[in-house]
Amino acid sequence: MTTNKQGSTPHYWYGPEAERERAVAVLEAMRAYGAADAAMQRRSEQAMRMSENDISALRYLLRANERGVNVGPKELADYLGVQSSSITILLDRLEKAGHVRREPSPFDRRALIIVPTVPTDELHKAILGDIREELVEVAASLSDEDADTIVDFIDRLRDAVDHIDSARPATDRAGDRTADRAKH
């Protein structure tokens, strides 16, 4: 019998202990990937001289723009979990840097939409292009069945995290976000 990476002997059948070990190994791999992704994010922030919220806002706007979806300040604030005064400051900063522009909404003349500019997309591709393509190559190496399994697993994991987060009082969640941002 062989041993696995953790040095334990695998079970001949999957009892509760083996299932738990497998689950923990999967979650540890997800955390390791999350840490690597966060490190890549920090490098991007440093290279672009932008904050985490700035980059998150731009990514959200670029994805929405690719889908043909208009985004207003309120939707962006909701996505980022910030107040309207904070989103105004963030948008002022991004607009001054030439990454976004505010335009009148085609549906409501009182409302604004936020449009990412072409230089922002080019800047993202310049910084993240090679990395993004390498990640796509890894994902493309999966069989259809494996890809479906992984997507389903991640969707269910995200739902579980959302459920856990929604069960906590809003003041705790806001405090955690503030504390997390203070660390960066």
Biotite code that builds the C-alpha atoms (Angstrom):
import biotite.structure as struc

atoms = struc.array([
    struc.Atom([0.000, 0.000, 0.000], chain_id="A", res_id=1, res_name="MET", atom_name="CA", element="C"),
    struc.Atom([1.268, 3.506, -0.811], chain_id="A", res_id=2, res_name="THR", atom_name="CA", element="C"),
    struc.Atom([0.949, 6.677, 1.167], chain_id="A", res_id=3, res_name="THR", atom_name="CA", element="C"),
    struc.Atom([-0.478, 9.974, -0.008], chain_id="A", res_id=4, res_name="ASN", atom_name="CA", element="C"),
    struc.Atom([1.207, 13.410, 0.091], chain_id="A", res_id=5, res_name="LYS", atom_name="CA", element="C"),
    struc.Atom([0.218, 13.930, 3.730], chain_id="A", res_id=6, res_name="GLN", atom_name="CA", element="C"),
    struc.Atom([1.976, 10.668, 4.651], chain_id="A", res_id=7, res_name="GLY", atom_name="CA", element="C"),
    struc.Atom([-1.155, 8.856, 5.811], chain_id="A", res_id=8, res_name="SER", atom_name="CA", element="C"),
    struc.Atom([-2.136, 5.447, 4.522], chain_id="A", res_id=9, res_name="THR", atom_name="CA", element="C"),
    struc.Atom([-5.193, 5.564, 2.233], chain_id="A", res_id=10, res_name="PRO", atom_name="CA", element="C"),
    struc.Atom([-8.242, 3.587, 3.288], chain_id="A", res_id=11, res_name="HIS", atom_name="CA", element="C"),
    struc.Atom([-9.474, 0.578, 1.333], chain_id="A", res_id=12, res_name="TYR", atom_name="CA", element="C"),
    struc.Atom([-12.953, 2.075, 1.530], chain_id="A", res_id=13, res_name="TRP", atom_name="CA", element="C"),
    struc.Atom([-14.119, 5.621, 1.976], chain_id="A", res_id=14, res_name="TYR", atom_name="CA", element="C"),
    struc.Atom([-15.287, 5.853, 5.538], chain_id="A", res_id=15, res_name="GLY", atom_name="CA", element="C"),
    struc.Atom([-16.107, 9.115, 7.297], chain_id="A", res_id=16, res_name="PRO", atom_name="CA", element="C"),
    struc.Atom([-12.447, 9.803, 8.127], chain_id="A", res_id=17, res_name="GLU", atom_name="CA", element="C"),
    struc.Atom([-11.285, 9.354, 4.530], chain_id="A", res_id=18, res_name="ALA", atom_name="CA", element="C"),
    struc.Atom([-14.120, 11.519, 3.212], chain_id="A", res_id=19, res_name="GLU", atom_name="CA", element="C"),
    struc.Atom([-13.204, 14.248, 5.686], chain_id="A", res_id=20, res_name="ARG", atom_name="CA", element="C"),
    struc.Atom([-9.490, 14.026, 4.756], chain_id="A", res_id=21, res_name="GLU", atom_name="CA", element="C"),
    struc.Atom([-10.400, 14.298, 1.072], chain_id="A", res_id=22, res_name="ARG", atom_name="CA", element="C"),
    struc.Atom([-12.696, 17.254, 1.750], chain_id="A", res_id=23, res_name="ALA", atom_name="CA", element="C"),
    struc.Atom([-10.022, 19.024, 3.800], chain_id="A", res_id=24, res_name="VAL", atom_name="CA", element="C"),
    struc.Atom([-7.426, 18.397, 1.074], chain_id="A", res_id=25, res_name="ALA", atom_name="CA", element="C"),
    struc.Atom([-9.754, 19.948, -1.533], chain_id="A", res_id=26, res_name="VAL", atom_name="CA", element="C"),
    struc.Atom([-10.459, 22.978, 0.671], chain_id="A", res_id=27, res_name="LEU", atom_name="CA", element="C"),
    struc.Atom([-6.734, 23.406, 1.389], chain_id="A", res_id=28, res_name="GLU", atom_name="CA", element="C"),
    struc.Atom([-6.027, 23.332, -2.353], chain_id="A", res_id=29, res_name="ALA", atom_name="CA", element="C"),
    struc.Atom([-8.742, 25.964, -2.872], chain_id="A", res_id=30, res_name="MET", atom_name="CA", element="C"),
    struc.Atom([-7.210, 28.139, -0.140], chain_id="A", res_id=31, res_name="ARG", atom_name="CA", element="C"),
    struc.Atom([-3.746, 27.773, -1.690], chain_id="A", res_id=32, res_name="ALA", atom_name="CA", element="C"),
    struc.Atom([-5.156, 28.809, -5.068], chain_id="A", res_id=33, res_name="TYR", atom_name="CA", element="C"),
    struc.Atom([-6.941, 31.727, -3.388], chain_id="A", res_id=34, res_name="GLY", atom_name="CA", element="C"),
    struc.Atom([-3.667, 32.848, -1.807], chain_id="A", res_id=35, res_name="ALA", atom_name="CA", element="C"),
    struc.Atom([-1.862, 32.639, -5.162], chain_id="A", res_id=36, res_name="ALA", atom_name="CA", element="C"),
    struc.Atom([-4.673, 34.571, -6.839], chain_id="A", res_id=37, res_name="ASP", atom_name="CA", element="C"),
    struc.Atom([-4.581, 37.222, -4.091], chain_id="A", res_id=38, res_name="ALA", atom_name="CA", element="C"),
    struc.Atom([-0.811, 37.567, -4.537], chain_id="A", res_id=39, res_name="ALA", atom_name="CA", element="C"),
    struc.Atom([-1.310, 38.042, -8.280], chain_id="A", res_id=40, res_name="MET", atom_name="CA", element="C"),
    struc.Atom([-3.973, 40.642, -7.483], chain_id="A", res_id=41, res_name="GLN", atom_name="CA", element="C"),
    struc.Atom([-1.557, 42.525, -5.197], chain_id="A", res_id=42, res_name="ARG", atom_name="CA", element="C"),
    struc.Atom([1.121, 42.510, -7.903], chain_id="A", res_id=43, res_name="ARG", atom_name="CA", element="C"),
    struc.Atom([-1.433, 43.903, -10.361], chain_id="A", res_id=44, res_name="SER", atom_name="CA", element="C"),
    struc.Atom([-2.444, 46.603, -7.893], chain_id="A", res_id=45, res_name="GLU", atom_name="CA", element="C"),
    struc.Atom([1.183, 47.602, -7.404], chain_id="A", res_id=46, res_name="GLN", atom_name="CA", element="C"),
    struc.Atom([1.932, 47.588, -11.132], chain_id="A", res_id=47, res_name="ALA", atom_name="CA", element="C"),
    struc.Atom([-1.172, 49.632, -11.913], chain_id="A", res_id=48, res_name="MET", atom_name="CA", element="C"),
    struc.Atom([-0.801, 51.835, -8.812], chain_id="A", res_id=49, res_name="ARG", atom_name="CA", element="C"),
    struc.Atom([-4.432, 51.153, -7.975], chain_id="A", res_id=50, res_name="MET", atom_name="CA", element="C"),
    struc.Atom([-6.283, 49.899, -4.910], chain_id="A", res_id=51, res_name="SER", atom_name="CA", element="C"),
    struc.Atom([-8.058, 46.561, -4.621], chain_id="A", res_id=52, res_name="GLU", atom_name="CA", element="C"),
    struc.Atom([-11.429, 48.323, -4.924], chain_id="A", res_id=53, res_name="ASN", atom_name="CA", element="C"),
    struc.Atom([-10.269, 50.250, -8.005], chain_id="A", res_id=54, res_name="ASP", atom_name="CA", element="C"),
    struc.Atom([-9.240, 47.051, -9.776], chain_id="A", res_id=55, res_name="ILE", atom_name="CA", element="C"),
    struc.Atom([-12.348, 45.170, -8.629], chain_id="A", res_id=56, res_name="SER", atom_name="CA", element="C"),
    struc.Atom([-14.507, 48.008, -9.947], chain_id="A", res_id=57, res_name="ALA", atom_name="CA", element="C"),
    struc.Atom([-12.715, 48.020, -13.300], chain_id="A", res_id=58, res_name="LEU", atom_name="CA", element="C"),
    struc.Atom([-12.969, 44.256, -13.679], chain_id="A", res_id=59, res_name="ARG", atom_name="CA", element="C"),
    struc.Atom([-16.689, 44.387, -12.883], chain_id="A", res_id=60, res_name="TYR", atom_name="CA", element="C"),
    struc.Atom([-17.220, 47.220, -15.373], chain_id="A", res_id=61, res_name="LEU", atom_name="CA", element="C"),
    struc.Atom([-15.210, 45.477, -18.095], chain_id="A", res_id=62, res_name="LEU", atom_name="CA", element="C"),
    struc.Atom([-17.151, 42.216, -17.680], chain_id="A", res_id=63, res_name="ARG", atom_name="CA", element="C"),
    struc.Atom([-20.476, 44.084, -17.708], chain_id="A", res_id=64, res_name="ALA", atom_name="CA", element="C"),
    struc.Atom([-19.384, 46.044, -20.782], chain_id="A", res_id=65, res_name="ASN", atom_name="CA", element="C"),
    struc.Atom([-18.442, 42.811, -22.581], chain_id="A", res_id=66, res_name="GLU", atom_name="CA", element="C"),
    struc.Atom([-21.975, 41.501, -21.896], chain_id="A", res_id=67, res_name="ARG", atom_name="CA", element="C"),
    struc.Atom([-23.568, 44.774, -23.021], chain_id="A", res_id=68, res_name="GLY", atom_name="CA", element="C"),
    struc.Atom([-24.834, 45.577, -19.514], chain_id="A", res_id=69, res_name="VAL", atom_name="CA", element="C"),
    struc.Atom([-24.945, 49.178, -18.282], chain_id="A", res_id=70, res_name="ASN", atom_name="CA", element="C"),
    struc.Atom([-23.724, 49.757, -14.730], chain_id="A", res_id=71, res_name="VAL", atom_name="CA", element="C"),
    struc.Atom([-24.616, 52.759, -12.622], chain_id="A", res_id=72, res_name="GLY", atom_name="CA", element="C"),
    struc.Atom([-22.897, 54.031, -9.488], chain_id="A", res_id=73, res_name="PRO", atom_name="CA", element="C"),
    struc.Atom([-25.440, 52.345, -7.194], chain_id="A", res_id=74, res_name="LYS", atom_name="CA", element="C"),
    struc.Atom([-24.948, 48.904, -8.791], chain_id="A", res_id=75, res_name="GLU", atom_name="CA", element="C"),
    struc.Atom([-21.184, 49.291, -8.553], chain_id="A", res_id=76, res_name="LEU", atom_name="CA", element="C"),
    struc.Atom([-21.403, 50.394, -4.909], chain_id="A", res_id=77, res_name="ALA", atom_name="CA", element="C"),
    struc.Atom([-23.604, 47.384, -4.129], chain_id="A", res_id=78, res_name="ASP", atom_name="CA", element="C"),
    struc.Atom([-21.154, 45.042, -5.856], chain_id="A", res_id=79, res_name="TYR", atom_name="CA", element="C"),
    struc.Atom([-18.172, 46.466, -3.975], chain_id="A", res_id=80, res_name="LEU", atom_name="CA", element="C"),
    struc.Atom([-20.067, 46.763, -0.694], chain_id="A", res_id=81, res_name="GLY", atom_name="CA", element="C"),
    struc.Atom([-19.284, 50.464, -0.240], chain_id="A", res_id=82, res_name="VAL", atom_name="CA", element="C"),
    struc.Atom([-21.382, 53.532, 0.496], chain_id="A", res_id=83, res_name="GLN", atom_name="CA", element="C"),
    struc.Atom([-22.437, 56.037, -2.168], chain_id="A", res_id=84, res_name="SER", atom_name="CA", element="C"),
    struc.Atom([-19.982, 58.658, -0.888], chain_id="A", res_id=85, res_name="SER", atom_name="CA", element="C"),
    struc.Atom([-17.133, 56.162, -1.258], chain_id="A", res_id=86, res_name="SER", atom_name="CA", element="C"),
    struc.Atom([-18.196, 55.180, -4.772], chain_id="A", res_id=87, res_name="ILE", atom_name="CA", element="C"),
    struc.Atom([-18.214, 58.844, -5.800], chain_id="A", res_id=88, res_name="THR", atom_name="CA", element="C"),
    struc.Atom([-14.624, 59.231, -4.604], chain_id="A", res_id=89, res_name="ILE", atom_name="CA", element="C"),
    struc.Atom([-13.598, 55.983, -6.320], chain_id="A", res_id=90, res_name="LEU", atom_name="CA", element="C"),
    struc.Atom([-15.231, 57.042, -9.603], chain_id="A", res_id=91, res_name="LEU", atom_name="CA", element="C"),
    struc.Atom([-13.660, 60.507, -9.411], chain_id="A", res_id=92, res_name="ASP", atom_name="CA", element="C"),
    struc.Atom([-10.255, 58.844, -9.027], chain_id="A", res_id=93, res_name="ARG", atom_name="CA", element="C"),
    struc.Atom([-10.828, 56.375, -11.895], chain_id="A", res_id=94, res_name="LEU", atom_name="CA", element="C"),
    struc.Atom([-12.217, 59.086, -14.163], chain_id="A", res_id=95, res_name="GLU", atom_name="CA", element="C"),
    struc.Atom([-9.282, 61.403, -13.439], chain_id="A", res_id=96, res_name="LYS", atom_name="CA", element="C"),
    struc.Atom([-6.887, 58.559, -14.334], chain_id="A", res_id=97, res_name="ALA", atom_name="CA", element="C"),
    struc.Atom([-8.766, 58.014, -17.611], chain_id="A", res_id=98, res_name="GLY", atom_name="CA", element="C"),
    struc.Atom([-10.015, 54.512, -16.759], chain_id="A", res_id=99, res_name="HIS", atom_name="CA", element="C"),
    struc.Atom([-13.758, 55.305, -16.846], chain_id="A", res_id=100, res_name="VAL", atom_name="CA", element="C"),
    struc.Atom([-16.145, 57.968, -17.995], chain_id="A", res_id=101, res_name="ARG", atom_name="CA", element="C"),
    struc.Atom([-19.609, 58.811, -16.747], chain_id="A", res_id=102, res_name="ARG", atom_name="CA", element="C"),
    struc.Atom([-22.354, 59.053, -19.344], chain_id="A", res_id=103, res_name="GLU", atom_name="CA", element="C"),
    struc.Atom([-26.073, 59.771, -19.158], chain_id="A", res_id=104, res_name="PRO", atom_name="CA", element="C"),
    struc.Atom([-28.133, 56.589, -19.008], chain_id="A", res_id=105, res_name="SER", atom_name="CA", element="C"),
    struc.Atom([-29.913, 55.867, -22.288], chain_id="A", res_id=106, res_name="PRO", atom_name="CA", element="C"),
    struc.Atom([-32.949, 54.762, -20.251], chain_id="A", res_id=107, res_name="PHE", atom_name="CA", element="C"),
    struc.Atom([-33.194, 57.445, -17.549], chain_id="A", res_id=108, res_name="ASP", atom_name="CA", element="C"),
    struc.Atom([-31.900, 60.957, -18.200], chain_id="A", res_id=109, res_name="ARG", atom_name="CA", element="C"),
    struc.Atom([-31.504, 61.522, -14.442], chain_id="A", res_id=110, res_name="ARG", atom_name="CA", element="C"),
    struc.Atom([-29.163, 58.538, -14.051], chain_id="A", res_id=111, res_name="ALA", atom_name="CA", element="C"),
    struc.Atom([-25.557, 57.946, -15.019], chain_id="A", res_id=112, res_name="LEU", atom_name="CA", element="C"),
    struc.Atom([-23.805, 54.877, -16.315], chain_id="A", res_id=113, res_name="ILE", atom_name="CA", element="C"),
    struc.Atom([-20.120, 54.163, -15.894], chain_id="A", res_id=114, res_name="ILE", atom_name="CA", element="C"),
    struc.Atom([-18.245, 53.138, -19.016], chain_id="A", res_id=115, res_name="VAL", atom_name="CA", element="C"),
    struc.Atom([-14.735, 51.655, -18.923], chain_id="A", res_id=116, res_name="PRO", atom_name="CA", element="C"),
    struc.Atom([-12.393, 53.267, -21.419], chain_id="A", res_id=117, res_name="THR", atom_name="CA", element="C"),
    struc.Atom([-10.303, 51.428, -24.006], chain_id="A", res_id=118, res_name="VAL", atom_name="CA", element="C"),
    struc.Atom([-6.991, 52.300, -22.312], chain_id="A", res_id=119, res_name="PRO", atom_name="CA", element="C"),
    struc.Atom([-8.216, 50.500, -19.184], chain_id="A", res_id=120, res_name="THR", atom_name="CA", element="C"),
    struc.Atom([-8.868, 47.318, -21.164], chain_id="A", res_id=121, res_name="ASP", atom_name="CA", element="C"),
    struc.Atom([-5.470, 47.584, -22.850], chain_id="A", res_id=122, res_name="GLU", atom_name="CA", element="C"),
    struc.Atom([-3.811, 48.201, -19.477], chain_id="A", res_id=123, res_name="LEU", atom_name="CA", element="C"),
    struc.Atom([-5.491, 45.117, -18.007], chain_id="A", res_id=124, res_name="HIS", atom_name="CA", element="C"),
    struc.Atom([-4.414, 43.000, -20.958], chain_id="A", res_id=125, res_name="LYS", atom_name="CA", element="C"),
    struc.Atom([-0.857, 44.303, -20.742], chain_id="A", res_id=126, res_name="ALA", atom_name="CA", element="C"),
    struc.Atom([-0.589, 43.383, -17.074], chain_id="A", res_id=127, res_name="ILE", atom_name="CA", element="C"),
    struc.Atom([-2.765, 40.281, -16.879], chain_id="A", res_id=128, res_name="LEU", atom_name="CA", element="C"),
    struc.Atom([-2.817, 39.043, -20.470], chain_id="A", res_id=129, res_name="GLY", atom_name="CA", element="C"),
    struc.Atom([-0.100, 36.384, -20.282], chain_id="A", res_id=130, res_name="ASP", atom_name="CA", element="C"),
    struc.Atom([-1.209, 35.235, -16.851], chain_id="A", res_id=131, res_name="ILE", atom_name="CA", element="C"),
    struc.Atom([-4.840, 35.057, -17.930], chain_id="A", res_id=132, res_name="ARG", atom_name="CA", element="C"),
    struc.Atom([-3.940, 33.023, -21.017], chain_id="A", res_id=133, res_name="GLU", atom_name="CA", element="C"),
    struc.Atom([-1.870, 30.589, -18.949], chain_id="A", res_id=134, res_name="GLU", atom_name="CA", element="C"),
    struc.Atom([-4.836, 30.064, -16.622], chain_id="A", res_id=135, res_name="LEU", atom_name="CA", element="C"),
    struc.Atom([-7.121, 29.474, -19.608], chain_id="A", res_id=136, res_name="VAL", atom_name="CA", element="C"),
    struc.Atom([-4.684, 26.870, -20.946], chain_id="A", res_id=137, res_name="GLU", atom_name="CA", element="C"),
    struc.Atom([-4.744, 24.991, -17.629], chain_id="A", res_id=138, res_name="VAL", atom_name="CA", element="C"),
    struc.Atom([-8.548, 25.070, -17.540], chain_id="A", res_id=139, res_name="ALA", atom_name="CA", element="C"),
    struc.Atom([-8.750, 24.018, -21.203], chain_id="A", res_id=140, res_name="ALA", atom_name="CA", element="C"),
    struc.Atom([-6.752, 20.886, -20.387], chain_id="A", res_id=141, res_name="SER", atom_name="CA", element="C"),
    struc.Atom([-9.699, 19.544, -18.356], chain_id="A", res_id=142, res_name="LEU", atom_name="CA", element="C"),
    struc.Atom([-12.059, 16.990, -19.816], chain_id="A", res_id=143, res_name="SER", atom_name="CA", element="C"),
    struc.Atom([-15.661, 18.128, -20.270], chain_id="A", res_id=144, res_name="ASP", atom_name="CA", element="C"),
    struc.Atom([-16.713, 15.933, -17.350], chain_id="A", res_id=145, res_name="GLU", atom_name="CA", element="C"),
    struc.Atom([-13.979, 17.286, -15.055], chain_id="A", res_id=146, res_name="ASP", atom_name="CA", element="C"),
    struc.Atom([-14.777, 20.883, -16.016], chain_id="A", res_id=147, res_name="ALA", atom_name="CA", element="C"),
    struc.Atom([-18.488, 20.346, -15.324], chain_id="A", res_id=148, res_name="ASP", atom_name="CA", element="C"),
    struc.Atom([-17.678, 18.765, -11.955], chain_id="A", res_id=149, res_name="THR", atom_name="CA", element="C"),
    struc.Atom([-15.370, 21.613, -10.957], chain_id="A", res_id=150, res_name="ILE", atom_name="CA", element="C"),
    struc.Atom([-17.806, 24.335, -12.023], chain_id="A", res_id=151, res_name="VAL", atom_name="CA", element="C"),
    struc.Atom([-20.619, 22.609, -10.125], chain_id="A", res_id=152, res_name="ASP", atom_name="CA", element="C"),
    struc.Atom([-18.415, 22.220, -7.033], chain_id="A", res_id=153, res_name="PHE", atom_name="CA", element="C"),
    struc.Atom([-17.287, 25.846, -7.055], chain_id="A", res_id=154, res_name="ILE", atom_name="CA", element="C"),
    struc.Atom([-20.867, 27.054, -7.558], chain_id="A", res_id=155, res_name="ASP", atom_name="CA", element="C"),
    struc.Atom([-22.035, 24.974, -4.572], chain_id="A", res_id=156, res_name="ARG", atom_name="CA", element="C"),
    struc.Atom([-19.065, 26.144, -2.498], chain_id="A", res_id=157, res_name="LEU", atom_name="CA", element="C"),
    struc.Atom([-19.851, 29.778, -3.344], chain_id="A", res_id=158, res_name="ARG", atom_name="CA", element="C"),
    struc.Atom([-23.490, 29.218, -2.391], chain_id="A", res_id=159, res_name="ASP", atom_name="CA", element="C"),
    struc.Atom([-22.379, 27.746, 0.946], chain_id="A", res_id=160, res_name="ALA", atom_name="CA", element="C"),
    struc.Atom([-20.119, 30.739, 1.618], chain_id="A", res_id=161, res_name="VAL", atom_name="CA", element="C"),
    struc.Atom([-22.917, 33.144, 0.675], chain_id="A", res_id=162, res_name="ASP", atom_name="CA", element="C"),
    struc.Atom([-25.294, 31.272, 2.991], chain_id="A", res_id=163, res_name="HIS", atom_name="CA", element="C"),
    struc.Atom([-22.809, 31.408, 5.879], chain_id="A", res_id=164, res_name="ILE", atom_name="CA", element="C"),
    struc.Atom([-22.189, 35.112, 5.258], chain_id="A", res_id=165, res_name="ASP", atom_name="CA", element="C"),
    struc.Atom([-25.898, 35.931, 5.008], chain_id="A", res_id=166, res_name="SER", atom_name="CA", element="C"),
    struc.Atom([-26.543, 34.218, 8.344], chain_id="A", res_id=167, res_name="ALA", atom_name="CA", element="C"),
    struc.Atom([-24.256, 36.716, 10.104], chain_id="A", res_id=168, res_name="ARG", atom_name="CA", element="C"),
    struc.Atom([-25.575, 40.137, 11.158], chain_id="A", res_id=169, res_name="PRO", atom_name="CA", element="C"),
    struc.Atom([-24.867, 42.895, 8.607], chain_id="A", res_id=170, res_name="ALA", atom_name="CA", element="C"),
    struc.Atom([-22.831, 44.886, 11.138], chain_id="A", res_id=171, res_name="THR", atom_name="CA", element="C"),
    struc.Atom([-20.441, 41.942, 11.552], chain_id="A", res_id=172, res_name="ASP", atom_name="CA", element="C"),
    struc.Atom([-20.003, 41.582, 7.775], chain_id="A", res_id=173, res_name="ARG", atom_name="CA", element="C"),
    struc.Atom([-19.362, 45.319, 7.311], chain_id="A", res_id=174, res_name="ALA", atom_name="CA", element="C"),
    struc.Atom([-16.883, 45.285, 10.172], chain_id="A", res_id=175, res_name="GLY", atom_name="CA", element="C"),
    struc.Atom([-15.050, 42.334, 8.658], chain_id="A", res_id=176, res_name="ASP", atom_name="CA", element="C"),
    struc.Atom([-14.782, 44.099, 5.280], chain_id="A", res_id=177, res_name="ARG", atom_name="CA", element="C"),
    struc.Atom([-13.448, 47.220, 6.953], chain_id="A", res_id=178, res_name="THR", atom_name="CA", element="C"),
    struc.Atom([-10.950, 45.191, 8.951], chain_id="A", res_id=179, res_name="ALA", atom_name="CA", element="C"),
    struc.Atom([-9.894, 43.244, 5.847], chain_id="A", res_id=180, res_name="ASP", atom_name="CA", element="C"),
    struc.Atom([-9.322, 46.452, 3.878], chain_id="A", res_id=181, res_name="ARG", atom_name="CA", element="C"),
    struc.Atom([-7.319, 47.944, 6.740], chain_id="A", res_id=182, res_name="ALA", atom_name="CA", element="C"),
    struc.Atom([-4.879, 45.018, 6.439], chain_id="A", res_id=183, res_name="LYS", atom_name="CA", element="C"),
    struc.Atom([-4.097, 45.906, 2.793], chain_id="A", res_id=184, res_name="HIS", atom_name="CA", element="C"),
])
